[in-house]
Amino acid sequence: MSGPNWLKIADENGRRRLDKADDWVCNEIHHALQEGLSIIPLLLSNTSMPSPGALPERIAKLSRITAFELRGIRWETDLSTLFLRLVELGLNRLTNESVRYPKPKVTLKELTDSELEAALKGLSSEWTVSVTHIPGFEPNKRTELCHSFEFASFEDAIAFMGAAARRISEMDHHPRWENIWRTVLVRLSTWDIGHKPSVLDLELAGYLEQLRNTYPPAKSRKKQ
């Protein structure tokens, strides 16, 4: 686990701890690299992975391993994903009970293919289903409902996101979305059940469609 000062920690004489032959952190990393063991570097507080030159030579290969970031704004979700990764590596949980976080949605279930197909018929035809790898956790995948909302202006696109944010906070169910000029790209899935679609995603999709209809139509594209 690495915070912003990990590389700079020194002893009372100003010598960097990582450079000392008896530093147990460096020794454990070196042993794991030599034995080909699985390593998951954990990054905190927006810390970046160090370059090979910033590390002692014997653990320089650590810089080439994909790290996992624990973000303050996504702490619970990131921890849940990390636990799943550890189980995949063969670690056994001491209990079968799920880790409980505030207001857990433990009753949610993933929609079956037939349920999802039927539900999509109630939405506009622009919604699609996308399956992609989760960056840093390949081959794990996420299934998302996707829609590209286009607006008449950049201001309308931003206003749409601001208005939607209030409802999203009330639902406590957050999309993966981004704004590109007059377009808002929305991707919906339920992280608590392994990045799969649930009824919450359908509810939010329906709301976003209704909200979009309160804004002027997008401008027609000029013919070339």
N, C-alpha and C positions, 0 to 999 in steps of 0.2 A: 504494500500500500504506500503510495507516494503523495506527499503534499508539496507545496511550493518550495519548502526549505530542505527537502530530503537530501539533495546533493551537497548542501552547504553545511550540514551539521558537523561540528568540529569538537575536539576534546579541549581540555583546559589550556593546552599549549598552542591552540589554533590549527592543529593538524586535522584534515578532513577524515572523519571516521571511516568512510568507505575505502580510503587508501591504506588503512592499517591492516596488517596481516591477520589480526585476531578479530576483525569485525564480523560478528556472527551473521548479520544481514547479508553482507557480501559473500561470506562463506556458504550460506544456505543457497543463495542464488547460483553460485558457481557449481555447487554439487548438483543442483537440479538441471543445469545446462549440460553438465558432463554426462549425467545419467539419462538424458532425454526425457525428463519428467515434464508433465504438463504445468505450464506457468501462466497465470492470469494476472498481469500487472493491474493494480487498482489505482486509479488517479482521482485525487480529491481537489476541490477548490480550483477548478479550471487549470490544473497542472498539465503540462505537455510531457510526452515521453522524451527522455534525454537523448541526445545524439550519441553515437558510439564514442566520440572523443571526450565526452563529459564523464564517461564511466571508466573505472579501472579496466585494464585490458582483459582481465580474466572473465569479466561479465559484460563485455561490450556487446555480445550477441543479444543481450536483453533488449536493446533498442529496436530490434527487428521484430519483436513479438507484438502482436496486436493487443493493445491495452483495453481495459474496460473502465469507463468513467462513471463514478457515482456523483450524480448532479444533485445539488440542493433542491432544485425545483421539481425533480423527478425521483427523489430518494427512494420512496416505497416501490415504485415501478422498477427502478434499476436494481434494487435489492432482490426483488422477486425474479427478475430475469437472471441475475447472478446465481441464485439458488438453483434454478433450472439447469444452468450450465454446469454447476458442480455435480448435480445428480447425473447428468449425462457423462461426466468423467468417471463415474463409478462410486461417488461418495454416497453413503446411506444416511437418510435423515433419522434422527432419534425418535421421531414421532411422525405419524401419518397426517396429523392435523396441519392445516395450512397456517402459515404465519398470519396472525391477525393484526391488521392495521386499522386506524380509525375509519369507521363507517365502511366495513368490508362489504363487497357485493358478492358474497359467497353463494347466493342462490342463482346467480346468472349461469346460463348454459349456452354453449356455442350453438348457433343455428345450423340445422342440418341442410344439406344441399337443396332438398325439396322445399324446406321452409324458406330458405333464402331466395330461391327462384320465385316462389309465390309472392313473397313480400316485395321483391323488386318490381313486380308488375303493377304495384300500387304507387310506384314512384315514376319519375320521368325516365325516358329511355336513355338519357345521358349518363345515368349511373352505371358504372362497370365494376366488376370484381377483379382485383389485382392480387397476385401472389408473388411476393418478392422475398429475397433473403434479408435477414436482419443484419445490418452492417456490424461486423465484429463478432457475430455469433453464427456464421455459416457452419453447417447447412440449415440452421433454424430458419423457419420462414414465417411470414406474417400474411394474413389474408385481410384485405381492406376493401371497403366500398369507396369508389373514387368518382369525383365529379369536378369539372372545370367550369366555374361560374364566371361568365364574362359580363362586364358592366359598360355603361356608356362613358364612364370617366374613371380616372384613378381615385378621385374623391369618393365616388359612389362605392368603389370596391373597399376602401378603407372604412367607410361608414358602415357597410355591411358587416365587416369583421367586428367592429366595435359594438354594433347592436347585437350580433350573435353571441358575443362574449358574455353578455349578461345572462342569457339563457343557458349557455354552456356551464357557467359557474353554478347556476341553480341546480343543474343536472349532475354536477360534479363528474362530467364525462367530457374529455377533451379530445379534439381532433388533432391530427397531424396535418397542418395546413401552411400555406405560404401565399404571399401576394407577389405577382409579377405584373406590374403596370395595371392594366384594367381587368386583370384576371385573378381570381382566388381559386387556388387548387386545394381541394379538400380530400382527405383520406381518413376514413373512419374504421376503427377496430377497437376491440375491448382488450386492453392490456392485461386486466386481471385474470383472464381466461386463456392467456397465451397468444395474444394478438389475433383473435378470431372475432367474426361478427356476432353480435348479440342484438337483443331487442332494443337496447339503448342506442345502438348505431342506426337502426331503422327509425327510431323516434327522432333522433337528431337530424337524420337525412330529410325526413318529412318537414321538420321545422325550418331547415335551411332553404328548402325549396319554396315554402310559403313566404319566408322573409325576402328571398330574392325577387319574388313577384311584386314586392312593394316598391321596387326601384325601376327607373326607366329602362326600356329595352336597350340592349347593346347596339352601338352604331354598326350599320352594315359596312362590310369591308369593301373598299374601292377595288374595282376590277383593274387588273394590270393591262 
